[in-house]
Amino acid sequence: MNITDYFNHDFEIISADTDALLEEVLRLRYQVYCVEKPLADPKPEANAKECDIYDCRSVHSLIRHKATNLFVASVRLILPDPTDVQKKFPMEIFSGEQFYDKDIAKEASFRTLLGEISRFLVSKEREQLTRMSPSLTMTRNSALGPSHKRDGLRCYLLVFGLMSAIVRMTSSNNILYWYAGLDPVLHRLLKSFGLIFPQIGPAFEYHGKRLPCLAPTNKILSEIRSYRPDLWNFLTKDRPPYQKEQHQAYSLDDLENLPGPIRR
């Protein structure tokens, strides 16, 4: 089986486009950020949900394990503020004075095409529950080899599934550029599979070290198509995800010559 078959055997990507599904997103985020590896203090008034001011300008996706019906992973894409495209994204705020000084990041025509990948998470506790599911047949297990190999593959599948969800949300919302504050380990993992997010400044602290990245979405997918066509097929569902651009396009060259501190 190829990567698409492996993923579809056990998982499916679901757009959290209803109130009920958004509730699932917020509860899953609470499970990860307030229970499994607390990055925030649980608040009684939170009602077991983790949310912030950016949720109202975001689109969200979930990954569901088919056999157990458990939601095990989620991600959101923060969109430009519809009332003010100059309103900052989280990464611009948390990077502070270390954020790069490039006029491109201030241009309205660019910011309308910009989104930030955020709340990229997998619940280890729920994922472990899915491993006990009888959906993993002996034939399939035998083909994949030892249990540690199967577990490793499942972890990769969930990361790839989240990236595929991001591509879907990106295409649906006409986003052409990604901001991402990536954990260094995730940054290296994505790079090892050809998903190269250029770093645009020094690391900043936000619940641990984060690398500020900015990349044209079509550039990343073009590179992964050349490097790993099977992964490109999975991420894009074997079709080009972007409509013909109706806006000024910025090349990777416009995003290079990495910065000194932004001057205010």
VOGU-3710 file (C-alpha; in Angstrom, 3 decimals, decimal comma):
1> mnitdyfnhd> 0,000/0,000/0,000  1,094/3,598/-0,586  0,952/6,381/1,973  -2,581/7,382/0,958  -3,851/3,825/1,427  -2,171/3,507/4,821  -3,706/6,748/6,043  -7,180/6,081/4,644  -7,212/2,615/6,188  -7,362/4,048/9,710
11> feiisadtda> -7,907/7,798/9,531  -9,870/10,561/7,846  -9,496/14,336/7,694  -12,558/16,290/8,773  -13,151/20,006/8,326  -14,343/21,449/11,646  -16,984/23,571/9,961  -19,826/23,137/12,451  -20,233/24,280/16,047  -20,141/20,674/17,242
21> lleevlrlry> -16,878/19,925/15,418  -15,304/23,166/16,621  -16,150/22,031/20,150  -14,223/18,834/19,432  -11,229/20,912/18,310  -11,241/23,010/21,468  -11,609/19,965/23,725  -8,784/18,175/21,938  -6,573/21,231/22,355  -7,422/21,304/26,057
31> qvycvekpla> -6,509/17,626/26,316  -3,084/18,265/24,773  -2,177/21,691/26,128  -3,735/21,525/29,592  -3,598/17,807/30,451  -0,958/15,868/28,509  1,830/18,448/28,349  0,498/21,487/30,180  1,477/24,685/28,405  -1,383/26,589/29,967
41> dpkpeanake> -3,036/26,398/33,366  -6,456/24,760/33,254  -9,089/27,363/34,083  -12,382/26,387/35,738  -14,289/28,672/33,400  -12,690/27,055/30,352  -15,064/24,072/30,590  -12,316/21,741/29,289  -11,810/23,822/26,142  -8,700/25,682/24,996
51> cdiydcrsvh> -9,423/28,747/22,889  -8,022/32,190/22,133  -8,805/35,381/20,229  -7,526/33,963/16,927  -10,122/31,183/16,675  -12,710/33,577/15,283  -10,483/34,330/12,254  -9,336/30,740/11,710  -10,383/27,582/9,935  -9,854/24,263/11,689
61> slirhkatnl> -9,418/20,590/10,796  -9,483/17,321/12,728  -8,156/13,839/12,119  -10,521/11,065/13,193  -9,578/7,450/13,834  -12,239/5,458/12,002  -12,447/2,345/14,157  -12,684/4,125/17,517  -14,282/7,374/16,312  -11,662/9,267/18,339
71> fvasvrlilp> -10,371/12,631/17,207  -6,617/12,319/17,640  -5,115/15,393/15,953  -6,038/18,890/14,863  -4,633/22,032/13,287  -5,862/25,497/12,458  -5,001/28,064/9,816  -5,255/31,651/11,029  -6,512/33,902/8,244  -6,042/37,622/7,655
81> dptdvqkkfp> -8,350/39,698/9,831  -11,283/40,625/7,541  -11,645/44,045/9,172  -7,947/44,976/9,163  -5,347/43,067/7,131  -2,581/44,844/9,051  -3,682/43,220/12,297  -0,796/41,080/13,446  -0,542/37,323/13,351  0,569/35,579/16,553
91> meifsgeqfy> 4,075/34,907/15,241  4,601/38,594/14,551  3,669/39,369/18,141  5,628/36,631/19,888  8,776/37,259/17,852  8,730/40,828/19,124  11,631/43,066/18,127  13,455/40,067/16,647  10,927/39,836/13,844  12,371/40,625/10,441
101> dkdiakeasf> 12,250/44,012/8,765  10,806/43,436/5,315  8,359/45,772/3,632  6,691/42,800/1,973  5,189/41,737/5,301  3,402/45,084/5,564  1,884/45,236/2,091  -1,868/44,756/2,109  -1,796/42,847/-1,191  0,567/40,324/0,408
111> rtllgeisrf> -1,194/40,070/3,765  -4,529/39,174/2,173  -2,812/36,016/0,879  -1,058/35,146/4,135  -2,093/32,616/6,785  -0,437/31,204/9,884  -0,266/27,492/10,665  -1,151/27,128/14,325  -2,157/24,644/17,025  -0,570/21,757/15,112
121> lvskereqlt> -1,059/18,884/17,555  -1,468/15,156/18,099  -2,894/13,724/21,318  -0,483/11,024/22,472  -3,042/9,653/24,904  -5,775/9,281/22,306  -3,374/8,006/19,676  -2,240/5,270/22,068  -5,863/4,247/22,555  -6,250/3,781/18,816
131> rmspsltmtr> -3,326/1,351/18,729  -5,438/-1,157/20,647  -8,031/-1,112/17,901  -8,589/-4,393/16,053  -8,486/-2,439/12,776  -4,812/-3,329/12,446  -5,098/-6,773/10,943  -2,476/-9,481/11,311  -1,798/-9,357/7,581  -1,196/-5,636/7,646
141> nsalgpshkr> 0,869/-5,845/10,833  2,993/-8,591/9,366  3,621/-6,585/6,227  4,736/-3,555/8,233  7,111/-5,482/10,461  7,870/-4,905/14,170  5,531/-2,908/16,383  7,943/0,011/16,758  7,983/0,362/12,964  4,188/0,395/12,816
151> dglrcyllvf> 3,987/2,967/15,619  6,533/5,163/13,896  4,597/4,978/10,642  1,370/5,992/12,390  3,058/9,041/13,898  4,305/10,066/10,460  0,860/9,474/8,976  -0,711/11,856/11,475  1,847/14,557/10,702  1,246/14,069/6,978
161> glmsaivrmt> -2,506/14,084/7,598  -2,272/17,435/9,368  -0,199/18,846/6,504  -2,800/17,587/4,025  -5,499/19,305/6,096  -3,483/22,529/5,951  -3,237/22,258/2,155  -7,007/21,837/1,939  -7,694/24,856/4,146  -5,079/26,872/2,266
171> ssnnilywya> -6,652/26,149/-1,095  -10,218/26,773/0,110  -9,276/30,183/1,481  -6,986/31,358/-1,344  -3,936/31,527/0,901  -0,612/31,558/-0,959  1,893/32,078/1,886  2,367/30,416/5,248  3,683/31,770/8,498  4,664/29,019/10,936
181> gldpvlhrll> 6,371/29,107/14,322  7,800/25,586/14,308  9,303/23,498/17,049  12,874/22,678/15,903  12,163/18,934/16,012  9,094/19,313/13,785  11,030/21,651/11,506  13,717/18,983/11,005  11,143/16,238/10,525  9,293/18,166/7,823
191> ksfglifpqi> 12,581/19,030/6,138  13,576/15,355/6,057  10,500/14,703/3,897  11,143/17,635/1,598  8,743/20,056/3,302  11,178/22,930/3,669  9,992/25,969/5,618  12,589/28,779/5,294  13,475/30,337/8,631  13,146/34,139/8,584
201> gpafeyhgkr> 14,719/35,121/11,877  16,135/33,968/15,209  14,259/31,493/17,387  11,793/32,947/19,868  10,266/31,582/23,057  6,647/30,515/23,078  6,151/27,497/25,333  9,620/26,423/24,249  11,820/27,375/21,329  10,079/28,206/18,067
211> lpclaptnki> 11,572/28,928/14,644  9,801/31,700/12,701  9,194/30,560/9,131  7,591/32,046/6,032  7,153/30,278/2,714  5,176/30,410/-0,534  2,847/27,434/-0,417  3,305/26,577/-4,093  7,102/26,580/-3,664  6,927/24,037/-0,850
221> lseirsyrpd> 4,545/21,796/-2,774  6,575/22,094/-5,965  9,673/20,911/-4,127  7,868/18,022/-2,441  6,402/16,993/-5,822  9,931/16,639/-7,193  11,357/15,013/-4,081  8,487/12,759/-2,976  5,696/12,497/-5,571  3,894/9,910/-3,439
231> lwnfltkdrp> 3,738/12,393/-0,563  2,678/15,184/-2,916  -0,178/13,001/-4,149  -1,274/12,421/-0,570  -0,999/16,063/0,497  -2,872/17,400/-2,518  -5,106/14,401/-3,226  -3,377/14,065/-6,625  -4,560/17,401/-7,976  -3,068/20,904/-8,032
241> pyqkeqhqay> -4,525/22,664/-4,975  -4,243/26,266/-6,144  -6,423/28,317/-8,398  -4,851/30,683/-10,904  -3,595/33,635/-8,925  -5,528/36,858/-9,373  -3,113/38,869/-7,244  0,454/40,044/-7,408  2,653/37,041/-6,723  5,748/37,192/-4,576
251> slddlenlpg> 8,571/34,788/-5,299  10,828/33,124/-2,779  13,456/35,725/-3,725  11,192/38,386/-2,238  11,265/36,514/1,060  15,013/36,030/1,260  17,856/38,215/2,540  16,887/37,444/6,076  16,457/40,186/8,462  17,716/42,145/11,287
261> pirr> 15,365/43,317/14,032  12,339/45,159/12,803  12,574/48,940/13,295  9,554/50,601/14,797
//
